[in-house]
Amino acid sequence: MAQAKVLPQYIAGLSAAFGAFCMGASMGWSAPVERMLTEEQAYGFPVSSDQFGWLSSLLTLGATVVCIPAGFIIDWIGRRPTMLALIPPYMVGWILMIFGQNVMMLYFGRFILGVCGGAFCVTASMYTTEVSTVATRGMMGSFFQLNIVLGLLYGYIVGGYLPLLTINILCAILPLIFAAVHFFMPESPVYLVMKGRPEDATKSLLWLRGKDCDVSYELKEILEERTKNADEPKVSILKMLRRPITLKGIGIAVMLQILQQWTGVNAITFYSTSIFEDVGGGLSGVVCSILVAVTQLIMTLVATLIIDKVGRRVLLLVSSFFIVITTCLMGVYFQMMEDDPRSVASIGWLPITSIIVFMMAGSVGLGPVPWLIMAELFTEDVKSVAGSIAGTASWFSAFLVTKLFPLMKDNIGPAATFWVYSGIAFVGFVWTLICVPETKGKTLHEIQQLLAGGKKYNSMEHTTLTSLSGRSEVFSFNLRTESKHQQFSTSSAKVINCRYS
C-alpha cells in the first residue's frame, strides 16, 4: 500500500495558515507606523499617544469578540467556507485604513481587521490539525505561528521603509492572495464526516494523502469518533463542556494562552520600535525590530522541525525558563538606567540581546505550542467551542497586555513592568512542569486517557467499519497504538498489513 504523501498536507496547511500571515502583518503594522501617526501626522490629522494605544489594542479586542462565534460558525458552514467568507470584511477593514479621514475610521478599520484575524486563528488552527496525519500534526500545527511571525516581519519591513499609503496597500492585497490559493483546497475530512458526507470525506483524504493511498483506516477512525458521539444521548453544548475531561482540557488550553500573552510578547511586538529607540544601542528602532522578527522566524522554523521529536512539554519548559531570565534582565537594565543613566552607557547591547533571546525562547515554545495543544486536547463534539474559548482567552489577554503596557511603563516604570512579566513566566514554568501533559505522537483517544488520568489505551475489539463503497463490513481486530502497522482479520481470514505515517 502506498504511503501517505506529506506534500499535499503541507500545501493545504500552509494555505490555511496564510490567514495568520495576514493577521501578523496587521500586528506588525503598529510598531513602525507609531511615529508616522503620532509625530508626522501621516494621515493628515493628529493622533495622540493614547489614541495610538487604542489603534494597537483594538486589533486584539476585535479578535477577542469573534472567537466564540467563530467556533459555532465553523461547525455550521465548514472550515474552508468560513475562511473564504472572511475576505470581504478583511478588505473593508483595510479600505478604512487606506482612506481614513479621522481616528474613528481607523478605530473601525483596526477592529474589523482584528475580527477577521481572530476568526482565522480559530479556524486555521483547527483545519490544519484536521487535515494532517498524527506523524505530521506537530509540524503542521506550528504553521500558524510560523505565518504569524512571517507576517510580522513583512509588516516591519514594509512599515520601516515605505510611506504609509504604500504600507496599507501592500497589507491589503494579502487577503486576496489567500483567497486565490485556498479556494482550491479541500474541506476538512473531519467536518465532512460530522455532516454525514463520508464520500466527500474520502475524496478529501485522497487529495491530502495521495490518490494511491488506502485511506480506509483513517476514515474508519473518524467515523468511529463520529458514531460514538452520535450514539450518546443528545445533550446541550454547555453540558458537554462541563464534562470533567473537557473542563481539564479547557483549563490547560486557556492557561497556556494566558501565559503566552502575559509574559509580554505582544507588548514587545507592538511597541518594539519605541522600546529599542528608548534604550539606544547604536541601531535604529526599525532595524532592531526587523532583527527581532528575523530571529523569531528562524526559531519558529526550528520549532516546526523539532516539535514532533522533542515534544510540546519540553519546549514549553525551555521557553518559560529563558523568558524568566530575559525579562528579569530587562528589568535590571531599566532600573539601572533610572538610577544612573551613565551606568548603562557601556551595556546598550543588554536589552537588545535580552529581547532577541526572549523572542527566540517564545518562538520555540510559548508561541506555537499553545495553539497546537489547543487543537489536540478536545473531542470533535466540543473542539470548536472549547478551542474558541481558549482563543478568546488569548486575544483578551493580548488586548489587556497591549493596552496596559504603556500605562504600566508610565506608572510603575519599565523595570517593574518587566519584572511582572518575569514573575508570570516563572509561575508558568512551575505550572507547566506539574500540569501540562505531553501530547506528542498520541491519538485523540490516548490524549483523552491522559486527561482522565487513566492507563494507556491498548486494545479495541469488534468495531464496525463503513467501507468506501458504502457497504458495512464487520472487522474483528486487535489495535495496538504503539505500532504503525495495523493488522485486520476479515471473515475470509485474509490479512491486510497497512502502513500509516
C-alpha positions as CSV (number, residue, x, y, z in Angstrom):
1,M,0.0,0.0,0.0
2,A,1.3,3.5,-0.9
3,Q,2.5,5.6,2.0
4,A,0.6,8.8,2.7
5,K,2.1,11.8,1.0
6,V,3.0,14.8,3.1
7,L,3.3,17.5,0.4
8,P,-0.5,17.9,-0.2
9,Q,-1.0,18.1,3.6
10,Y,1.7,20.9,3.8
11,I,0.1,22.8,0.9
12,A,-3.3,22.7,2.5
13,G,-2.0,23.5,5.9
14,L,0.2,26.4,4.7
15,S,-2.6,27.8,2.6
16,A,-4.9,28.0,5.6
17,A,-2.2,29.3,7.8
18,F,-1.6,32.2,5.3
19,G,-4.6,33.8,7.1
20,A,-2.2,34.0,10.1
21,F,0.3,35.8,7.8
22,C,-2.5,38.4,7.2
23,M,-3.0,38.8,10.9
24,G,0.7,39.0,11.5
25,A,1.1,41.8,9.0
26,S,-1.7,43.7,10.8
27,M,0.1,43.2,14.1
28,G,3.5,44.2,12.6
29,W,1.9,47.4,11.2
30,S,1.7,49.1,14.6
31,A,5.4,49.3,15.6
32,P,6.9,51.1,12.5
33,V,4.0,53.5,11.9
34,E,3.7,54.7,15.5
35,R,5.8,57.8,14.9
36,M,4.3,58.4,11.5
37,L,0.9,58.8,13.1
38,T,1.7,60.5,16.4
39,E,4.5,62.8,15.3
40,E,4.4,63.2,11.5
41,Q,0.5,63.2,11.1
42,A,0.8,60.9,8.1
43,Y,-3.0,60.7,7.7
44,G,-3.3,64.5,7.7
45,F,-4.8,64.7,11.2
46,P,-3.3,64.4,14.7
47,V,-3.2,61.0,16.5
48,S,-2.3,61.2,20.2
49,S,-0.3,58.5,22.0
50,D,-3.4,57.4,23.8
51,Q,-5.3,57.1,20.6
52,F,-2.5,55.1,19.0
53,G,-2.7,52.8,22.0
54,W,-6.3,52.1,21.1
55,L,-5.3,51.6,17.5
56,S,-2.9,48.9,18.6
57,S,-5.2,47.2,21.1
58,L,-8.4,47.3,19.1
59,L,-6.9,44.7,16.8
60,T,-6.8,42.2,19.7
61,L,-10.1,43.3,21.0
62,G,-11.7,42.5,17.7
63,A,-10.1,39.1,17.8
64,T,-11.5,38.6,21.3
65,V,-15.1,39.1,20.5
66,V,-15.2,36.8,17.4
67,C,-13.5,33.7,18.7
68,I,-16.5,32.0,20.3
69,P,-19.0,32.9,17.5
70,A,-16.4,31.6,15.0
71,G,-16.4,28.3,16.9
72,F,-20.1,27.8,16.1
73,I,-19.9,29.1,12.6
74,I,-17.2,26.7,11.5
75,D,-19.3,23.8,12.6
76,W,-22.3,25.3,10.8
77,I,-20.9,26.2,7.4
78,G,-17.5,24.5,7.5
79,R,-13.8,25.4,7.9
80,R,-12.9,26.3,4.4
81,P,-16.1,28.4,3.6
82,T,-15.6,30.3,6.8
83,M,-12.1,31.3,5.9
84,L,-13.1,32.3,2.4
85,A,-16.0,34.3,3.8
86,L,-13.6,36.4,5.9
87,I,-12.0,38.0,2.8
88,P,-14.7,40.7,2.1
89,P,-14.7,42.1,5.6
90,Y,-10.9,41.9,5.7
91,M,-10.9,44.1,2.6
92,V,-13.4,46.6,4.2
93,G,-11.0,46.9,7.2
94,W,-8.0,47.8,5.0
95,I,-10.1,50.2,2.9
96,L,-10.9,52.1,6.1
97,M,-7.2,52.1,6.9
98,I,-6.3,53.3,3.4
99,F,-8.9,56.1,3.1
100,G,-9.1,57.0,6.8
101,Q,-10.3,60.6,7.3
102,N,-10.4,60.6,11.1
103,V,-9.4,58.5,14.1
104,M,-12.8,56.8,14.3
105,M,-12.4,55.4,10.8
106,L,-9.1,54.0,11.8
107,Y,-10.6,52.5,15.0
108,F,-13.3,50.7,13.0
109,G,-10.7,49.5,10.5
110,R,-8.4,48.0,13.1
111,F,-11.3,46.4,14.9
112,I,-12.6,44.7,11.7
113,L,-9.1,43.5,10.9
114,G,-8.9,42.0,14.4
115,V,-12.3,40.3,14.0
116,C,-11.1,38.6,10.8
117,G,-7.7,37.7,12.2
118,G,-9.2,36.2,15.3
119,A,-11.6,34.1,13.3
120,F,-8.6,32.9,11.2
121,C,-6.8,31.9,14.5
122,V,-9.6,29.5,15.5
123,T,-10.4,28.2,12.0
124,A,-6.9,27.8,10.5
125,S,-5.5,26.1,13.6
126,M,-8.4,23.5,13.6
127,Y,-8.3,23.0,9.8
128,T,-4.5,22.4,9.8
129,T,-4.6,19.7,12.5
130,E,-7.7,18.0,10.9
131,V,-6.0,17.6,7.5
132,S,-2.8,16.3,9.0
133,T,-1.8,12.8,10.0
134,V,-0.6,12.0,13.5
135,A,3.0,12.0,12.3
136,T,2.8,15.5,10.7
137,R,0.4,17.1,13.2
138,G,3.1,18.8,15.3
139,M,4.9,20.3,12.4
140,M,1.7,21.4,10.7
141,G,0.3,22.7,14.0
142,S,3.3,25.1,14.0
143,F,2.4,26.5,10.6
144,F,0.1,29.0,12.3
145,Q,2.8,30.6,14.5
146,L,5.2,30.5,11.6
147,N,2.9,32.5,9.4
148,I,2.2,35.0,12.2
149,V,5.9,35.6,12.5
150,L,6.4,35.9,8.7
151,G,3.5,38.4,8.7
152,L,5.2,40.4,11.5
153,L,8.4,40.5,9.5
154,Y,6.5,41.6,6.4
155,G,4.8,44.4,8.4
156,Y,8.1,45.5,10.0
157,I,9.9,45.7,6.6
158,V,7.3,47.4,4.6
159,G,6.5,49.7,7.5
160,G,10.1,50.6,8.1
161,Y,11.0,51.8,4.7
162,L,7.8,52.8,2.8
163,P,5.2,55.6,3.1
164,L,2.0,54.9,4.9
165,L,-0.2,54.6,1.9
166,T,2.1,52.0,0.3
167,I,2.2,50.1,3.6
168,N,-1.6,49.9,3.8
169,I,-1.9,48.8,0.1
170,L,0.7,46.1,0.5
171,C,-1.1,44.7,3.6
172,A,-4.5,45.0,1.9
173,I,-3.5,42.6,-1.0
174,L,-2.6,39.8,1.4
175,P,-6.2,38.5,1.9
176,L,-6.8,38.4,-1.8
177,I,-3.7,36.2,-2.2
178,F,-5.1,33.9,0.5
179,A,-8.4,33.6,-1.3
180,A,-6.8,32.9,-4.7
181,V,-4.8,30.0,-3.1
182,H,-7.2,28.5,-0.5
183,F,-10.1,28.4,-3.0
184,F,-8.6,25.2,-4.5
185,M,-8.0,23.4,-1.2
186,P,-10.3,20.6,0.1
187,E,-12.6,20.8,3.1
188,S,-11.6,19.2,6.3
189,P,-12.4,15.4,6.2
190,V,-13.4,15.6,9.9
191,Y,-16.0,18.3,9.2
192,L,-17.4,16.3,6.2
193,V,-17.9,13.2,8.4
194,M,-19.5,15.4,11.0
195,K,-22.1,16.4,8.4
196,G,-22.7,12.8,7.2
197,R,-20.7,13.1,4.0
198,P,-18.3,10.1,4.1
199,E,-17.9,10.0,0.3
200,D,-16.8,13.6,0.2
201,A,-14.5,12.9,3.2
202,T,-12.9,10.1,1.3
203,K,-12.3,12.4,-1.7
204,S,-10.7,15.0,0.7
205,L,-8.5,12.3,2.3
206,L,-7.4,11.1,-1.1
207,W,-6.4,14.6,-2.1
208,L,-4.5,15.1,1.1
209,R,-2.8,11.6,1.3
210,G,-2.4,10.8,-2.4
211,K,-4.8,9.0,-4.8
212,D,-2.9,5.7,-4.4
213,C,-3.1,5.7,-0.6
214,D,-5.6,3.5,1.2
215,V,-7.4,5.9,3.5
216,S,-9.9,3.4,4.8
217,Y,-8.3,3.0,8.2
218,E,-8.1,6.8,8.8
219,L,-11.7,7.2,7.6
220,K,-12.7,4.4,10.0
221,E,-11.2,6.3,12.9
222,I,-13.0,9.5,12.0
223,L,-16.3,7.6,11.6
224,E,-15.8,5.8,14.9
225,E,-15.4,9.1,16.7
226,R,-18.5,10.4,14.9
227,T,-20.5,7.3,15.6
228,K,-19.6,7.3,19.3
229,N,-20.7,10.9,19.6
230,A,-23.9,10.2,17.7
231,D,-24.8,7.2,19.9
232,E,-24.5,9.2,23.0
233,P,-27.7,10.9,24.4
234,K,-28.1,14.3,22.9
235,V,-27.1,17.0,25.5
236,S,-26.5,20.7,25.3
237,I,-23.1,22.1,24.5
238,L,-22.9,23.5,28.0
239,K,-23.3,20.0,29.5
240,M,-20.7,18.7,27.1
241,L,-18.3,21.5,28.2
242,R,-18.9,20.6,31.8
243,R,-17.5,17.0,31.4
244,P,-14.5,16.7,33.8
245,I,-12.1,15.7,30.9
246,T,-13.3,18.6,28.8
247,L,-13.0,21.1,31.7
248,K,-9.5,19.9,32.4
249,G,-8.6,20.4,28.7
250,I,-10.1,23.9,28.7
251,G,-8.2,24.8,31.8
252,I,-4.9,23.7,30.3
253,A,-5.6,25.4,26.9
254,V,-6.8,28.6,28.5
255,M,-3.9,28.8,30.9
256,L,-1.3,28.3,28.2
257,Q,-2.9,31.1,26.1
258,I,-2.9,33.4,29.1
259,L,0.7,32.6,29.9
260,Q,1.6,33.2,26.2
261,Q,0.3,36.7,26.4
262,W,1.1,37.8,30.0
263,T,4.8,37.1,29.6
264,G,4.8,40.3,27.5
265,V,5.2,39.0,23.9
266,N,2.6,41.3,22.3
267,A,3.7,44.3,24.3
268,I,7.2,43.9,22.9
269,T,5.8,43.1,19.4
270,F,3.5,46.2,19.2
271,Y,6.0,48.6,20.8
272,S,9.3,47.1,19.8
273,T,10.4,50.1,17.7
274,S,9.8,52.6,20.5
275,I,11.4,50.3,23.1
276,F,14.6,50.0,21.1
277,E,14.7,53.7,20.5
278,D,14.3,54.2,24.2
279,V,17.3,52.0,25.1
280,G,19.5,53.2,22.3
281,G,22.3,50.7,21.5
282,G,23.6,52.2,18.2
283,L,20.9,50.7,15.9
284,S,17.6,52.3,14.8
285,G,14.4,51.1,16.2
286,V,13.2,49.9,12.8
287,V,16.4,47.8,12.2
288,C,16.2,46.3,15.7
289,S,12.5,45.4,15.1
290,I,13.4,43.6,11.8
291,L,16.3,41.9,13.5
292,V,13.9,40.6,16.2
293,A,11.4,39.4,13.6
294,V,14.1,37.6,11.7
295,T,15.2,35.9,14.9
296,Q,11.6,34.9,15.6
297,L,11.2,33.5,12.1
298,I,14.4,31.4,12.4
299,M,13.4,30.0,15.8
300,T,9.9,29.3,14.7
301,L,11.3,27.3,11.8
302,V,13.4,25.4,14.3
303,A,10.4,24.7,16.5
304,T,8.5,23.5,13.4
305,L,11.2,20.9,12.7
306,I,11.7,19.7,16.2
307,I,8.3,19.8,17.9
308,D,7.5,16.2,16.9
309,K,10.8,15.0,18.1
310,V,11.4,16.9,21.3
311,G,7.8,17.2,22.4
312,R,5.4,20.0,23.4
313,R,6.1,20.0,27.1
314,V,9.9,20.2,26.9
315,L,9.6,23.2,24.5
316,L,7.2,25.0,26.9
317,L,9.6,24.5,29.8
318,V,12.7,25.7,28.0
319,S,10.7,28.7,26.6
320,S,9.4,29.7,30.0
321,F,12.8,29.4,31.7
322,F,14.6,31.7,29.2
323,I,11.7,34.2,29.3
324,V,12.1,34.4,33.1
325,I,15.8,35.2,32.7
326,T,15.5,37.7,29.8
327,T,12.6,39.7,31.2
328,C,14.4,39.9,34.6
329,L,17.5,41.2,32.9
330,M,15.4,43.8,31.0
331,G,14.0,45.0,34.4
332,V,17.5,45.2,35.8
333,Y,18.7,47.3,32.8
334,F,15.8,49.8,33.1
335,Q,16.3,50.1,36.9
336,M,20.0,50.8,36.4
337,M,19.1,53.4,33.7
338,E,16.6,55.1,36.0
339,D,19.1,55.2,38.9
340,D,22.1,56.4,36.9
341,P,21.9,56.7,33.1
342,R,25.7,56.7,32.9
343,S,25.8,53.2,34.4
344,V,24.3,51.6,31.3
345,A,26.3,53.5,28.7
346,S,28.6,50.5,28.1
347,I,25.8,47.9,28.1
348,G,23.4,49.1,25.5
349,W,23.7,45.7,24.0
350,L,22.0,44.1,27.0
351,P,18.3,45.0,26.3
352,I,18.7,44.3,22.6
353,T,20.2,40.9,23.3
354,S,17.6,40.2,26.0
355,I,14.7,40.9,23.7
356,I,16.2,38.8,20.9
357,V,16.7,35.9,23.3
358,F,13.2,36.5,24.7
359,M,11.8,36.2,21.2
360,M,13.9,33.1,20.4
361,A,12.5,31.5,23.5
362,G,9.0,32.5,22.8
363,S,9.2,31.3,19.2
364,V,10.2,27.7,20.1
365,G,7.7,27.2,22.9
366,L,5.1,29.7,24.2
367,G,4.5,31.0,20.7
368,P,3.4,27.9,18.7
369,V,2.7,25.2,21.3
370,P,-0.4,26.7,23.0
371,W,-2.2,26.9,19.6
372,L,-1.1,23.3,18.7
373,I,-2.2,21.9,22.1
374,M,-5.5,23.8,21.9
375,A,-6.3,21.8,18.7
376,E,-5.2,18.5,20.2
377,L,-6.9,18.3,23.5
378,F,-10.6,18.1,22.6
379,T,-13.0,15.5,21.1
380,E,-14.8,16.5,17.9
381,D,-18.2,17.3,19.7
382,V,-16.6,20.2,21.7
383,K,-13.4,21.0,19.8
384,S,-14.8,24.1,18.0
385,V,-16.3,25.8,21.1
386,A,-13.6,24.7,23.5
387,G,-10.9,25.9,21.2
388,S,-12.8,29.2,20.7
389,I,-12.9,29.7,24.5
390,A,-9.1,29.3,24.6
391,G,-8.7,31.6,21.6
392,T,-10.9,34.2,23.4
393,A,-8.7,34.0,26.5
394,S,-5.6,34.5,24.3
395,W,-6.8,37.6,22.5
396,F,-8.5,39.2,25.5
397,S,-5.2,38.8,27.4
398,A,-3.4,40.3,24.3
399,F,-5.8,43.2,24.4
400,L,-5.1,43.8,28.1
401,V,-1.4,43.4,27.8
402,T,-1.2,45.7,24.8
403,K,-3.4,48.4,26.4
404,L,-1.8,48.1,29.8
405,F,1.9,48.1,28.8
406,P,2.3,51.8,28.1
407,L,0.2,52.6,31.3
408,M,2.3,50.2,33.4
409,K,5.5,51.6,31.9
410,D,4.5,55.2,32.7
411,N,3.1,54.5,36.2
412,I,5.2,51.8,37.8
413,G,8.2,52.1,35.4
414,P,9.6,49.8,32.8
415,A,11.8,47.9,35.3
416,A,8.8,46.8,37.4
417,T,6.8,46.1,34.3
418,F,9.3,43.6,33.0
419,W,9.7,42.1,36.5
420,V,5.9,41.4,36.5
421,Y,6.3,39.6,33.2
422,S,9.3,37.6,34.6
423,G,7.2,36.6,37.7
424,I,4.4,35.4,35.5
425,A,6.8,33.4,33.3
426,F,8.2,31.7,36.5
427,V,4.6,30.7,37.5
428,G,4.1,29.3,34.0
429,F,7.3,27.2,34.3
430,V,6.2,25.6,37.5
431,W,2.6,25.1,36.3
432,T,3.7,23.5,33.1
433,L,6.0,21.2,35.0
434,I,3.1,20.0,37.1
435,C,0.0,20.2,35.0
436,V,0.7,20.0,31.2
437,P,0.6,16.5,29.6
438,E,2.8,15.5,26.7
439,T,0.7,15.0,23.6
440,K,3.5,14.3,21.1
441,G,2.6,11.3,18.8
442,K,-0.6,10.5,20.7
443,T,-4.0,9.8,19.2
444,L,-7.1,11.7,20.4
445,H,-8.1,8.7,22.4
446,E,-4.8,8.5,24.2
447,I,-4.8,12.2,24.9
448,Q,-8.3,11.8,26.5
449,Q,-6.9,8.9,28.6
450,L,-4.1,11.2,29.8
451,L,-6.6,13.9,30.8
452,A,-8.7,11.3,32.6
453,G,-5.6,10.1,34.5
454,G,-6.2,6.6,33.2
455,K,-3.9,3.9,31.7
456,K,-2.7,3.9,28.2
457,Y,-5.2,2.5,25.7
458,N,-4.2,-0.9,24.5
459,S,-6.9,-2.6,22.5
460,M,-10.3,-2.3,20.9
461,E,-12.4,-5.1,19.5
462,H,-15.3,-5.8,17.3
463,T,-15.6,-2.4,15.5
464,T,-17.8,-1.7,12.6
465,L,-16.3,-0.1,9.6
466,T,-18.3,1.5,6.8
467,S,-16.4,0.8,3.6
468,L,-15.7,3.3,0.9
469,S,-18.4,1.9,-1.3
470,G,-21.0,2.5,1.4
471,R,-21.3,-1.2,2.4
472,S,-20.9,-2.2,6.1
473,E,-18.4,-5.0,6.9
474,V,-17.5,-6.3,10.3
475,F,-13.9,-6.5,11.2
476,S,-12.5,-8.2,14.2
477,F,-9.2,-6.8,15.0
478,N,-6.7,-6.0,17.7
479,L,-5.2,-2.5,17.5
480,R,-2.0,-1.7,19.4
481,T,-1.4,2.0,19.4
482,E,2.3,1.7,19.8
483,S,2.7,0.3,16.3
484,K,2.3,1.9,13.0
485,H,1.4,-1.5,11.5
486,Q,-2.2,-2.4,12.0
487,Q,-3.5,-5.9,11.2
488,F,-7.1,-6.6,10.3
489,S,-8.6,-10.1,10.1
490,T,-11.7,-10.3,8.0
491,S,-14.3,-13.1,7.9
492,S,-12.5,-14.6,4.9
493,A,-9.3,-14.8,7.1
494,K,-7.5,-12.5,4.7
495,V,-4.9,-10.4,6.5
496,I,-4.1,-6.9,5.3
497,N,-1.0,-5.2,6.5
498,C,-1.5,-1.4,6.4
499,R,1.3,1.1,6.9
500,Y,0.4,4.6,8.2
501,S,2.7,7.5,8.6
